[in-house]
Amino acid sequence: MQNDFFKDPKTIHETDPTPIERAIAGKPQVFRFVEDPGHGWLEVPRYLVEQYGIADKISSCSYQDGKMVYLEEDCDMALFWNAYKARHDGADPEYRTLLLNNEWPGRYRFASYRSQ
């Protein structure tokens, strides 16, 4: 299933602020979609996954690292996407794509997701 978030991807730089940094600065939330040659993940602050009531629905195909969760593109990202739209009057989340030429290091650096 292809989701709306692939309609108009934008490219970001690794130095762009994370969603948490933007929230602290009082700027609108812009998420990061990390894509390697084989797969993709949406980087989302853990507190939003919990706040949106989807923490117990996320699969172990997603990853976690401290305060961030990396939602895999096939199912978990759609759960977040729909929850976001439900809380924001149907508006799609804004995101930027980080395209990687090699395998995303988070695959082996980060733990598989599990609800806390």
QUIJOTA-V471230 format. One record per residue. N is the residue number from 0. RES is the residue in three letters. SS is DSSP state (alpha for helix, beta for strand, coil for the rest). Layout:
N,RES,SS + N,RES,SS
This chain:
0,MET,coil + 1,GLN,coil + 2,ASN,coil + 3,ASP,alpha + 4,PHE,alpha + 5,PHE,alpha + 6,LYS,coil + 7,ASP,coil + 8,PRO,coil + 9,LYS,coil + 10,THR,beta + 11,ILE,coil + 12,HIS,coil + 13,GLU,coil + 14,THR,coil + 15,ASP,coil + 16,PRO,coil + 17,THR,coil + 18,PRO,alpha + 19,ILE,alpha + 20,GLU,alpha + 21,ARG,alpha + 22,ALA,alpha + 23,ILE,alpha + 24,ALA,coil + 25,GLY,coil + 26,LYS,coil + 27,PRO,coil + 28,GLN,coil + 29,VAL,beta + 30,PHE,beta + 31,ARG,beta + 32,PHE,beta + 33,VAL,beta + 34,GLU,beta + 35,ASP,coil + 36,PRO,coil + 37,GLY,coil + 38,HIS,coil + 39,GLY,beta + 40,TRP,beta + 41,LEU,beta + 42,GLU,beta + 43,VAL,beta + 44,PRO,beta + 45,ARG,alpha + 46,TYR,alpha + 47,LEU,alpha + 48,VAL,alpha + 49,GLU,alpha + 50,GLN,alpha + 51,TYR,coil + 52,GLY,coil + 53,ILE,coil + 54,ALA,alpha + 55,ASP,alpha + 56,LYS,alpha + 57,ILE,coil + 58,SER,coil + 59,SER,coil + 60,CYS,coil + 61,SER,coil + 62,TYR,beta + 63,GLN,beta + 64,ASP,beta + 65,GLY,coil + 66,LYS,coil + 67,MET,beta + 68,VAL,beta + 69,TYR,beta + 70,LEU,beta + 71,GLU,beta + 72,GLU,coil + 73,ASP,coil + 74,CYS,coil + 75,ASP,alpha + 76,MET,alpha + 77,ALA,alpha + 78,LEU,alpha + 79,PHE,alpha + 80,TRP,alpha + 81,ASN,alpha + 82,ALA,alpha + 83,TYR,alpha + 84,LYS,alpha + 85,ALA,alpha + 86,ARG,alpha + 87,HIS,coil + 88,ASP,coil + 89,GLY,coil + 90,ALA,coil + 91,ASP,coil + 92,PRO,coil + 93,GLU,beta + 94,TYR,beta + 95,ARG,beta + 96,THR,beta + 97,LEU,beta + 98,LEU,beta + 99,LEU,coil + 100,ASN,coil + 101,ASN,coil + 102,GLU,coil + 103,TRP,coil + 104,PRO,coil + 105,GLY,alpha + 106,ARG,alpha + 107,TYR,alpha + 108,ARG,alpha + 109,PHE,coil + 110,ALA,beta + 111,SER,beta + 112,TYR,coil + 113,ARG,coil + 114,SER,coil + 115,GLN,coil
